[in-house]
Amino acid sequence: MAKIFSKNIILFCLCLLILGAPFFVHALPPANADDPFIKTIENITNLLFAVVMIVASVVFVIAGVMFAASGGDPEKTNIAKSTMLWAVIGLVVALMSKGIVYAVKNMFT
């Protein structure tokens, strides 16, 4: 009984925190878009985004060459397909992370 009660209290506090978070965010003053810290974070994320996009593109091209050079061998073809899939997943994750950073930046500026 005590475990259920404590779990319910923890769940209630967590829900209260999640639902109440927007009120705390709106109480903060807006961040300055020209703040050096924000610019530094933005520059780092842009650099990382460019590196990830280049690496994922190169991996995709290498997977395409592996696929073309597989010669119909099912094992090599599956490895090339798997590599292509992971390259595409990397591109999607990079694009989504860039979008999330942009959304959070615009939320606080």
FENTA-V196165 format. One record per helix or strand of 3 or more residues. SS is the DSSP state (a for helix, b for strand). FROM is the first residue (numbers start at 1). TO is the last residue. Records with the same first field share a line. If there is no record, write none. Layout:
BEGIN
SS->FROM-TO, FROM-TO
END
This chain:
BEGIN
a->2-27, 36-68, 74-108
END
